[in-house]
């Protein structure tokens, strides 16, 4: 039975409070992702060119659209803070839960340091003497603190900065449109060439991680499901409107930025939008400075939202015995997973200050952190779609107030395109794949040695098949 909207009562199983409505969840879903429109994606131009990357983005947008419409069935039927971990464990047992939980942790713990570095790069435009990594560290401290004081305050902040970020992206498109030409956008558009070739096809597949960055982490809103009022109604509204919002913004930003000048100067930097605007309005324009300052809201929205997401994932895994129970404790004052917040922050800060650990293949630190996060995401997406198929067969009577449209076509498309993306990423990122597999092997060793912790964990009906 749904909790009435006027009753922000705590969840009896976890102590997490049910305070989020559909608009707040939409703000979380879009805010988690919207930094992807501000930076990260332009690295795809480096390998594919503007036209090749456009093809990759169409492919990835199709995967995400079919995935979200399918994933929403899981998140409404099983509104659990663990999100994909909970779905996979219910479908495939503890080992399935481990795979999905590990993959989600990699995605949500390694995406924030990339965003923090971009925050540093944006502020470095205004304050060249300040080290971007120091700014990134300050951002972690500030937004862990904000998430600590309560999900209601955090979600309200997320909604405000998300709306400002959307306004800023629309403003960017409007300001640069007078300087846009199709000739600029298509020049050298196929992996640096003017015509399609085999190397262009290779570039398209190599650019997939950066097309995924446009949409990465939208599924994280599912981790706030235990804190949603009437999740069976609010989650579908948030997800379906969220994916439409993000698809429109992603293609708008990419096309407008690519046609204002020589896009090759934007292909390997953390602040492509300010630099693109600079080509049109000049360095001293007030529009440019406004973009830098207001543009920070997009980065902050995702950074703040993903911190919220990783804390719920760590909390849910610890509560179920997959991580030390220490991280399942809630703040006595604010009922927030404060220890999980700090734990994810420590990993992120280590990544920021460990260039030599994650910098492979001649790419920048940010590009490699993005790729590592995307590897985790793709594995999790495929596990989630597999869980959807499995639960349709094993639990036909599970209450599904929302069902994936065009089943089984939509989840099959999402699963198939996820497989294509995974193969492409492994092929073009061998060293990062080895790092991902090595981390998974270490985590699996811990999983095998700590089965007693899962046996001793408090029962959780959502993680188990109902009779």
Buried (B, 14 or more C-beta within 10 A) or exposed (E): EBBEBEEBEBBEBBBBBBBBBBBBBBBBBBBBBBBBBBBBBBBBBBBBBBBBBBBBBEBBBBBBBBBBBBBBBBBBBBBBBBBBBBBBBBBBEBEBBBBBBBBBBBBBBBBBBBBBBBBBBBBBBEEEEEEBBEBBBBBBEEBBEBBBBBBBBBBBBBBBBBBBBBEBBBBBBEBBEEBBEEEBBBBBBBBBBEEBEEBBBBBBBBBBBBBBBBBBBBBBBBBBBBBBBBBBBBBBBBBBBBBEBBBEBBBBBBBBBBBBBEBBEBBBBBBBBBBBBBBBBEEEBEBBBBBBBBBBBBBBBBBBBBBBBBBBBBBBBBBBBBBBBEBBBBBEEBBBBBBBBBBBBEBBBEBBEEEEEBBBEEBBBBBBBBBBBBBBBBBBBBBBBBBBBBBBEEBEEBEBBBEBEEBBEBBBBBBBBBBBBBEBBBEBBEEBBEBBEEBBEEBBEEBEEBEEBBEEBEEBEBBEEEE
